[in-house]
Amino acid sequence: MTIKQEAFSRSEPDRGFTVKAFYLCEPNNGDALIEVYREGEPYRRFLFPAYKIWNIAAHFSDIVDGEIAGDFSGYDLAGWTGFSVISANEKKLKPCGKCKGVGAPWNNSASVPCDDCGGTGTSPNGRQTTAGEHRRER
C-alpha cells in the first residue's frame, strides 16, 4: 500500500482525538487510509472508501462520541449510505388513498402537495384508505 497524498488532517484535537486521511496509489486507489490519533498517539488505522472520506471529517465529533462511549456508532454514521432497512416489526405505512403515495393529487409529482395527506403520501393512521375515509380521519 502506497500513499499518494494527504487528503486532509485535523490538527486541532476534539477531546484528545485527531485524524488524518490519505489517498492511496494503485491498486488501492478506491480506498483511503484513515489514521485516528488519541492524545497524539496512533489509536486506530483503517481503510475507508475514498469517495466517503469527507464524511469522516464531517462526522468527526460523532466518531469521537462513539470512541468515548466504546462503540463504532460515529463510524457507522460516517459510512452510512443514506438508505435504511426497515425492520420486520417496524410499522409499515400505507399509501394515501387519494394520491396513491406520490404525495401529489396529479401528474405523479410531489411538487404540489396532496390536499389529503399534506404531501407525505401516507395515511395518517398507517392503513390504506380511500380519499373519503382519509378526510374523515383528520
C-alpha angles and dihedrals in degrees: 000000000000125000114230099187143325112271098191142334132202107208096169105086122235103209089329097314127114132172141207128192127198133193112227134219127240132328090026098041092119089065134058128213113238120197120190119194129197117202088346094304124111108265109163133006125186146144118256130180106276094224090059101048093105087063086064089057093043094049099035092118088054089049091052090048089054094046091052090047090048098244141100098240093120092052089047089054092048091050096042115127095207092250122109133201113228110224119231093247095049114107111257115218119226121223121261112267094227105044095026092231101305093105096234132080097229145026095018088271127129092203089101110043118235109255091222103049098022093239098302092109092220135101112252093236095042098248131107111266139176118245091258094049090047091058092049092052093062 
